[in-house]
Amino acid sequence: MKNYRLLAGKPDFSILAAALALAIIGLIFVYSSSFAIALGEFGDVNYFFFRQLGALFIGGIAMVIAMNFDYHRLRVMSPLLMLVALLSLTAVLFIGNDAYGARRWIGLGPLPPFQPSEFAKLALIIYISAWLASNRRDLTSFTVGFMPFIVAVVTCCKTNECSTGSPRLPAPSSRAASSSGS
């Protein structure tokens, strides 16, 4: 059997080009939609542009790290990631910052605040993918192939600060992963 896995340092250039194009378009959108506000509020038309450029730089570093990370290790880490996600979703109810009548953020001192629901979406997708990969034979059963996803998605939604947008990513992603069988 031949291994078709790309080697570390050999990216899929079409995906890389698409990500770069989206990042550049995003920079243009940020500049064109915020230069007047930036000039009025901060006295610099490039204020938001440079903030976005800094975030893009940090994202680029994270992308290089992720490209060289063996994603197979996520299978072992998935229960821990899910536990951290559920604990942080619960913690936001007690130590979260109030904003517009809801607690969705956890303040981290001098760092930007952390929104647990965003981490929970990623953790749930990783957890469901790892679970599917380890239980391929039992996917045709209703109790083994369908119920764990419903329980996981409902649990995350219930502890997800009553946000209606947060369940939108894990639910279709879990359906896609379930139908692909990988």
N, C-alpha and C positions, 0 to 999 in steps of 0.2 A: 504494500500500500504506500502510495507516494504522499508525502507531507506537503500540502499546498500553502502552509502558513508563511506569511511574509516575514522576512528576517527583521530583527530590530534595526532601526535606522533606515529601512527601506519602506517609506510610506506609500500609501495609495495616493498618487499625485492628483487624481481627479477629485477626491474628497478634500485634499489639502487645498486645491485651487478653489473649490466651492466655498470652503470655510473662509479663506482669505477674501474672496469676493464679497461674501456676506459681511465680513468685518469692515471692509472698506465702505460698503454701502451704508452700514450702520454709522460709521464715523461721519459720513456726508449728511445723513439724516439728523444726527445729533447736532452738528454744526448749523445746518440750515433751520432747524426748528428751535434752537435755543440761543442764537447769538444776540438777539434783542434783549432777552431776559438776562443773559450773562452781562451785557453792557450796563443795563439798568441796575441790577442788583450788586454786581461785583466790579464794575468798571473795566472789564476785560471781555471782549467778544469771544475769546478763545477759552474761557474758563471751563465750560462743560466739555469742550472738545478735548482739552488736555487731560481732564479727569477720565474721559472715556478712553483716550489713548493709553493712559497708565493702566486702566483695567484690561485693555487689549494686550498690553505687554505682559501683565501678570498671567492672563489667560494663555498667552503663547508659551510661557514657561511651563504652565500646568499641562499644556498639550504635549510638549516635548517629553515631559516626565511620563505622561499617560501613554505615549507612543512606545516608550521603552519598558513599560510595566507589563508583566505577564498576567493577562486577565484571568487565567485559570486559577490564580491564587484567590480571586474574589469568591470562588465557590466555598472555600474554607472560611473566609471572613464574613460570609453573608449572614449567618445567625447573629454574629456580634454587631454587624452594621444595623440589622433590624432591631436588636435590643437597644442600641444607642438611639435609634430613631424614635422608638416608642417611649423611651425615658425622656428624651428631649421634648417630644410632643406633650408629655405629661407635665414636665417641668415648666413649660411655657404658661400653663394655667396658673402656676403659683408665683413664678418669678418673672413672668413676661412683662414687657412694657405695654401700657394701655395706649392705643391710638384709635381714634374714631369708634370707640365703644367695643373694641376687640383686642385681645392679647395674641399677637402673632409673632412678636420678635423678642429675642433675649438679648439684653445689652451685655456687651463684652468689654466694658471699660473703655479704653482709648480706641479699640478696634471697632469697625462697623458692626452694627447689630446682626444677629444670626437669626434666620427664619427657619425653624425646625421643619416646617412642612416641605420646604425645598429639599432638604436632606432626606426626609422620609420618602419622597417620591423616588429618588435615586436608590435608596436602600431597598425599597419594596420591589423595584424592577430587578435589582441584582438578586434579591432573595428568591423571587419567583423563578427567575431564569435558572438559578442553581438548583432549586427544587425540581423543576421540570427536567433538567439534565440528569438528575439522579433517579428519577422515577419514570423513565420513559415507558416501561412496560405497563404501568398501571394507569396510564392517562385515559384509557377508554372507560374507566369506571367513574360513575358520577361522584361517589363519595371521596375518591382519591384524586380524580382528575379535574374536578370542578369546585367542590366545596372549599378546599383550602384557599383558593384564590378569592372566593367571595368573603370568607372570614377575614383574610388579610386585608383586603380592600376596605371592607366595612369597618374593621378595627381602626385602620389608619384614618378613614373619613370621620369616624366618631370622635377620635382624639385630635382631629385636625383643626381645631379652633373654629368649627362651623364654617369653614371656607368652602365656597362652591366651586372654585376653580382648581383647587388642589387635587381632587380625585380624577380630574380629566386626563391626566397623563398616565398614571398607573393602570387604570382600567383598560384603555385600548392597548397599552403595551403588554399587559398580561394576556389579553385575548390573542394578540399577534404571536406572542411567544408560545402560547398553548397550541395554536393551530399549526405552527411551524414544527413543533415537537423538538426544538433544540434548547 
